[in-house]
């Protein structure tokens, strides 16, 4: 992932909703839905994310494409 992506994400998410929520393990949806700035309403909250592998063999579970997560999409 690009350098600084986490800091940018945290800063923008704090501005919108704060970091009050934790990870919520449920039977449906992504456990990070409530605190993810890239969450897709109607998808991330209702469907488990697919497992993807990036070019460095990192496992990522997200509805977004790897390129989007890397800042290219």
N, CA, C and O atoms as a DFTB+ gen file, in Angstrom:
292 C
 N C O
     1  1       0.830      -1.169       0.000
     2  2       0.000       0.000       0.000
     3  2       0.886       1.248       0.000
     4  3       2.032       1.203       0.448
     5  1       0.357       2.339      -0.496
     6  2       1.171       3.542      -0.602
     7  2       1.510       4.099       0.776
     8  3       0.735       3.959       1.722
     9  1       2.642       4.715       0.872
    10  2       3.078       5.323       2.113
    11  2       2.104       6.418       2.532
    12  3       1.729       7.260       1.716
    13  1       1.696       6.411       3.790
    14  2       0.805       7.429       4.316
    15  2      -0.673       7.133       4.174
    16  3      -1.496       7.923       4.638
    17  1      -1.048       6.008       3.542
    18  2      -2.472       5.729       3.333
    19  2      -3.218       5.603       4.651
    20  3      -4.354       6.065       4.766
    21  1      -2.592       4.982       5.651
    22  2      -3.280       4.795       6.922
    23  2      -3.515       6.132       7.622
    24  3      -4.599       6.381       8.149
    25  1      -2.519       6.969       7.622
    26  2      -2.660       8.279       8.245
    27  2      -3.747       9.097       7.550
    28  3      -4.551       9.753       8.212
    29  1      -3.774       9.059       6.222
    30  2      -4.806       9.779       5.472
    31  2      -6.197       9.236       5.789
    32  3      -7.146      10.000       5.967
    33  1      -6.307       7.921       5.856
    34  2      -7.578       7.278       6.131
    35  2      -8.066       7.633       7.528
    36  3      -9.228       7.997       7.710
    37  1      -7.191       7.528       8.503
    38  2      -7.577       7.844       9.875
    39  2      -8.003       9.302       9.989
    40  3      -9.011       9.610      10.626
    41  1      -7.246      10.187       9.381
    42  2      -7.571      11.613       9.463
    43  2      -8.942      11.893       8.853
    44  3      -9.731      12.631       9.443
    45  1      -9.238      11.330       7.703
    46  2     -10.517      11.610       7.059
    47  2     -11.658      10.942       7.808
    48  3     -12.732      11.531       7.932
    49  1     -11.463       9.760       8.299
    50  2     -12.507       9.061       9.046
    51  2     -12.785       9.765      10.368
    52  3     -13.942       9.859      10.776
    53  1     -11.766      10.256      11.038
    54  2     -11.969      10.990      12.288
    55  2     -12.794      12.241      12.045
    56  3     -13.664      12.588      12.844
    57  1     -12.522      12.906      10.954
    58  2     -13.258      14.124      10.625
    59  2     -14.737      13.821      10.433
    60  3     -15.593      14.596      10.861
    61  1     -15.036      12.719       9.803
    62  2     -16.428      12.381       9.491
    63  2     -17.159      11.779      10.692
    64  3     -18.240      12.243      11.053
    65  1     -16.575      10.749      11.312
    66  2     -17.315      10.031      12.352
    67  2     -16.533       9.781      13.625
    68  3     -17.115       9.324      14.609
    69  1     -15.260      10.057      13.650
    70  2     -14.468       9.741      14.837
    71  2     -14.059       8.274      14.852
    72  3     -14.512       7.480      14.027
    73  1     -13.217       7.937      15.780
    74  2     -12.725       6.558      15.883
    75  2     -13.389       5.832      17.043
    76  3     -12.754       5.007      17.701
    77  1     -14.643       6.124      17.300
    78  2     -15.325       5.565      18.450
    79  2     -15.673       4.091      18.286
    80  3     -15.801       3.378      19.282
    81  1     -15.826       3.624      17.069
    82  2     -16.254       2.253      16.859
    83  2     -15.105       1.269      16.814
    84  3     -14.005       1.592      16.365
    85  1     -15.367       0.103      17.272
    86  2     -14.393      -0.964      17.193
    87  2     -14.760      -1.906      16.067
    88  3     -15.632      -1.608      15.251
    89  1     -14.104      -3.018      16.030
    90  2     -14.410      -4.044      15.045
    91  2     -15.601      -4.832      15.568
    92  3     -15.618      -5.255      16.723
    93  1     -16.592      -5.025      14.714
    94  2     -17.804      -5.731      15.123
    95  2     -17.907      -7.049      14.370
    96  3     -18.137      -7.059      13.161
    97  1     -17.739      -8.147      15.069
    98  2     -17.826      -9.465      14.451
    99  2     -19.291      -9.886      14.399
   100  3     -19.938     -10.068      15.431
   101  1     -19.799     -10.037      13.185
   102  2     -21.180     -10.466      12.979
   103  2     -21.195     -11.583      11.958
   104  3     -20.168     -11.920      11.369
   105  1     -22.373     -12.152      11.755
   106  2     -22.508     -13.221      10.765
   107  2     -22.581     -12.683       9.342
   108  3     -22.384     -13.436       8.388
   109  1     -22.861     -11.392       9.185
   110  2     -22.971     -10.805       7.861
   111  2     -22.105      -9.558       7.762
   112  3     -21.864      -8.868       8.753
   113  1     -21.656      -9.292       6.584
   114  2     -20.906      -8.066       6.335
   115  2     -19.480      -8.080       6.843
   116  3     -19.010      -9.056       7.428
   117  1     -18.814      -6.976       6.603
   118  2     -17.422      -6.795       6.991
   119  2     -17.353      -6.283       8.431
   120  3     -18.104      -5.377       8.792
   121  1     -16.472      -6.840       9.258
   122  2     -16.363      -6.374      10.640
   123  2     -15.849      -4.939      10.764
   124  3     -15.990      -4.330      11.825
   125  1     -15.263      -4.391       9.713
   126  2     -14.733      -3.026       9.742
   127  2     -15.702      -2.012       9.132
   128  3     -15.356      -0.836       9.018
   129  1     -16.910      -2.438       8.736
   130  2     -17.850      -1.560       8.035
   131  2     -18.082      -0.231       8.754
   132  3     -18.061       0.821       8.115
   133  1     -18.299      -0.259      10.052
   134  2     -18.660       0.954      10.792
   135  2     -17.538       1.981      10.850
   136  3     -17.801       3.157      11.100
   137  1     -16.296       1.567      10.626
   138  2     -15.190       2.520      10.739
   139  2     -14.350       2.653       9.475
   140  3     -13.300       3.295       9.494
   141  1     -14.796       2.061       8.393
   142  2     -14.024       2.098       7.150
   143  2     -14.458       3.260       6.265
   144  3     -15.639       3.369       5.933
   145  1     -13.526       4.133       5.875
   146  2     -13.887       5.261       5.016
   147  2     -14.165       4.850       3.573
   148  3     -14.674       5.652       2.790
   149  1     -13.838       3.611       3.215
   150  2     -14.084       3.132       1.850
   151  2     -15.268       2.172       1.777
   152  3     -15.515       1.562       0.737
   153  1     -15.998       2.038       2.885
   154  2     -17.120       1.098       2.951
   155  2     -18.174       1.426       1.894
   156  3     -18.443       2.592       1.602
   157  1     -18.753       0.388       1.339
   158  2     -19.806       0.512       0.340
   159  2     -21.116       0.112       1.009
   160  3     -21.365      -1.069       1.252
   161  1     -21.954       1.113       1.305
   162  2     -23.230       0.838       1.967
   163  2     -24.078      -0.069       1.085
   164  3     -24.165       0.130      -0.127
   165  1     -24.698      -1.059       1.700
   166  2     -25.513      -2.015       0.972
   167  2     -24.715      -3.218       0.498
   168  3     -25.291      -4.218       0.068
   169  1     -23.406      -3.130       0.573
   170  2     -22.545      -4.251       0.201
   171  2     -21.711      -4.679       1.409
   172  3     -21.822      -5.812       1.879
   173  1     -20.882      -3.772       1.903
   174  2     -19.972      -4.111       2.998
   175  2     -20.714      -4.459       4.284
   176  3     -20.214      -5.231       5.103
   177  1     -21.905      -3.893       4.463
   178  2     -22.666      -4.170       5.675
   179  2     -23.563      -5.395       5.556
   180  3     -24.177      -5.805       6.541
   181  1     -23.650      -5.991       4.351
   182  2     -24.545      -7.135       4.166
   183  2     -23.855      -8.386       3.638
   184  3     -24.400      -9.484       3.752
   185  1     -22.660      -8.235       3.060
   186  2     -21.967      -9.374       2.455
   187  2     -20.550      -9.486       2.997
   188  3     -19.849      -8.485       3.150
   189  1     -20.142     -10.700       3.283
   190  2     -18.759     -10.913       3.717
   191  2     -17.825     -10.535       2.569
   192  3     -18.112     -10.850       1.414
   193  1     -16.718      -9.869       2.868
   194  2     -15.801      -9.457       1.801
   195  2     -15.070     -10.648       1.185
   196  3     -14.747     -11.610       1.881
   197  1     -14.812     -10.583      -0.121
   198  2     -14.055     -11.653      -0.770
   199  2     -12.579     -11.573      -0.392
   200  3     -12.068     -10.501      -0.071
   201  1     -11.921     -12.687      -0.432
   202  2     -10.491     -12.744      -0.154
   203  2      -9.719     -12.488      -1.444
   204  3      -9.957     -13.129      -2.467
   205  1      -8.792     -11.538      -1.372
   206  2      -7.963     -11.181      -2.530
   207  2      -6.501     -11.285      -2.117
   208  3      -6.173     -11.215      -0.933
   209  1      -5.639     -11.452      -3.093
   210  2      -4.196     -11.498      -2.840
   211  2      -3.550     -10.450      -3.728
   212  3      -3.749     -10.444      -4.943
   213  1      -2.760      -9.547      -3.106
   214  2      -2.113      -8.501      -3.893
   215  2      -0.839      -9.056      -4.531
   216  3      -0.539     -10.242      -4.394
   217  1      -0.107      -8.215      -5.213
   218  2       1.101      -8.623      -5.928
   219  2       2.226      -9.104      -5.039
   220  3       3.169      -9.733      -5.521
   221  1       2.145      -8.816      -3.729
   222  2       3.170      -9.260      -2.789
   223  2       2.697     -10.423      -1.934
   224  3       3.276     -10.703      -0.885
   225  1       1.649     -11.099      -2.380
   226  2       1.059     -12.240      -1.674
   227  2       0.464     -11.879      -0.317
   228  3       0.388     -12.733       0.567
   229  1       0.036     -10.609      -0.135
   230  2      -0.690     -10.218       1.071
   231  2      -2.159     -10.571       0.874
   232  3      -2.730     -10.295      -0.181
   233  1      -2.761     -11.170       1.868
   234  2      -4.173     -11.513       1.809
   235  2      -4.978     -10.316       2.287
   236  3      -4.724      -9.777       3.364
   237  1      -5.947      -9.902       1.484
   238  2      -6.802      -8.760       1.793
   239  2      -8.242      -9.223       1.642
   240  3      -8.602      -9.811       0.622
   241  1      -9.062      -8.964       2.639
   242  2     -10.486      -9.270       2.536
   243  2     -11.233      -7.955       2.451
   244  3     -11.412      -7.262       3.453
   245  1     -11.672      -7.615       1.237
   246  2     -12.329      -6.334       0.996
   247  2     -13.128      -6.406      -0.302
   248  3     -12.745      -7.099      -1.244
   249  1     -14.247      -5.675      -0.335
   250  2     -15.039      -5.596      -1.562
   251  2     -14.375      -4.704      -2.602
   252  3     -14.641      -4.843      -3.796
   253  1     -13.527      -3.803      -2.168
   254  2     -12.803      -2.928      -3.095
   255  2     -11.704      -3.725      -3.798
   256  3     -11.141      -4.664      -3.236
   257  1     -11.414      -3.333      -5.028
   258  2     -10.328      -3.958      -5.768
   259  2      -8.997      -3.559      -5.136
   260  3      -8.893      -2.486      -4.542
   261  1      -7.993      -4.401      -5.256
   262  2      -6.677      -4.123      -4.691
   263  2      -6.150      -2.804      -5.205
   264  3      -5.577      -2.038      -4.431
   265  1      -6.325      -2.503      -6.504
   266  2      -5.854      -1.232      -7.075
   267  2      -6.475      -0.028      -6.371
   268  3      -5.802       0.979      -6.151
   269  1      -7.757      -0.128      -6.018
   270  2      -8.425       0.963      -5.298
   271  2      -7.780       1.166      -3.929
   272  3      -7.562       2.300      -3.502
   273  1      -7.482       0.083      -3.257
   274  2      -6.884       0.153      -1.920
   275  2      -5.469       0.718      -1.980
   276  3      -4.994       1.317      -1.016
   277  1      -4.805       0.528      -3.105
   278  2      -3.451       1.030      -3.278
   279  2      -3.443       2.477      -3.754
   280  3      -2.375       3.062      -3.930
   281  1      -4.609       3.054      -3.962
   282  2      -4.699       4.440      -4.387
   283  2      -4.702       4.630      -5.877
   284  3      -4.601       5.761      -6.353
   285  1      -4.815       3.557      -6.629
   286  2      -4.776       3.678      -8.085
   287  2      -6.130       3.616      -8.750
   288  3      -6.213       3.694      -9.976
   289  1      -7.210       3.476      -7.970
   290  2      -8.463       3.285      -8.663
   291  2      -9.497       4.230      -8.347
   292  3     -10.599       4.145      -8.890
